[in-house]
Amino acid sequence: LMIRHHRGINNGCINFPGGKKESDETIEDCVIRETFEETGISIINPIKVGYVEFPTMNFYVHIFKSTEFSGTNEAEVDAFWQDADDIPYHEMREADRDFLPDILAGKNVNRRYIYDENFHLVDIVNL
């Protein structure tokens, strides 16, 4: 399940549902809530598969996947199902293009991405 952003820092890019954790919820509750709010899909048993940092932008992202879900795509955003063999990498941010193949291959990811002030990737550090 992927989304195309139409505003903010990822405007025009494709990646995945997500958002900020509220103070009274677990990170797992956050991923379930944000996915539902953005797509109308209720994911079940999300499994943490990574953590990535964007310290120059003050973003710290926990990455989850789930193969169990219910509901239909009634998106708040431009959400769509994408075949894993046909990911539109050319429409994704550099960091997403870097870590997604590892996650699809069943690996966990733990990386830091350093971007400059023009939002160009300048370094990748494995944590």
N, C-alpha and C positions, 0 to 999 in steps of 0.2 A: 504494500500500500504506500504510494508516494503522493506528494503534493507539489503543486506549482505555486510559488509565492508571487503575490501581486503587490506587495508593499514591504517596507522595512529593508533590513540589510541584505536579505536574500531575494529581493525583488527580481522576478524573471527567472529565478533558478528553481531547479527541482531537487527536493530531498524528502524528508519524512516528517510526519506529525511530531510536534513537540512543543515545549513551553516551559514556563517557570513553575517551580515547586512552591506550593503554598505552605505557610509555616506549620499548619496542623496536619500535614499529610506525609506519608512515606514517599520515597522516590518511586516505588512501584505504583502507589495510588496516583501519583502525579502522571505517570505515563498512561495509565488507564483513563484518567479524566481528560487529559489533553487530547488523546487520540479520539475519544468519543466526542468532545466538544468540536474538534476540527472536522471530523469525518462522519460521525453518526455510527461508527463501528465500535463495538465493545470488545476489547481484546481480553483474553483469559490467560492467566498464568504467564505474564511476561517474564522473560529470562534475560538477565543482564549479560551482555556480550561485549561490552566495552565502556571505556571512559576516555574522552578526549578533552584537552584543554586548549583554549584560545586566550592566553593571558593578556595579549595586547588589546583584546576587546572585552576582557573580563567575562568570558563565557566558559563555563565548565559543564560538560555534557555527558550524561550517562546514557549509554546506548542499550536499548532492549530490542528483543524480537519476540514474536509470538506467532504460533501457527494455529492457534485456536481463537475463534472470534464468533460473534453473533451480530446481527443487525445488517442494515443496508447502508450504502454510501449516500448519506444525506449531508453533503459537505457544506461547511461554513467556508471552506477554501476549495480550490480546484484540486480535488483528490481523485486518484485513479489507481486501478490495479495494474501492475506492470510485471510481465514475465521476467524472471530472474536472468534468462538468457538474452534479454534484449533491453538491458538497462540503458537509459539515455545519458550516459556519462558525459557527453559533450554539453549537456545542459545543467551540469552539476558544478558546485564549487570544488576547488582543488582538493580540499581536505576530504570531502565526501567521496570523491573519485579515488582517493588514496586508501581509505579504510574499508569501503564497502566490499571490494573483492575478497578481502580477508574474512570479513564476517560471513559472506555468502559461502566461503570455503570451510566454514565451521570453526574459525579461529576467533579468539578474543583479541580485542584491540585496546591498547593503552598508550596513547600518544599525545604529544604537545605540538600544536601548529602555531608557528609564529608568522603573523601577517604584518606588513608595513602599514603606514597611514593611508595608503591608497587601496588597501584590501587586496594586496598581492602576496601570495605565499612566499616567504623567504627561507623558512627552515622547518624541518620535521624532526622531532626528537622522540625516540621510543622511551617510554617511562618504565 
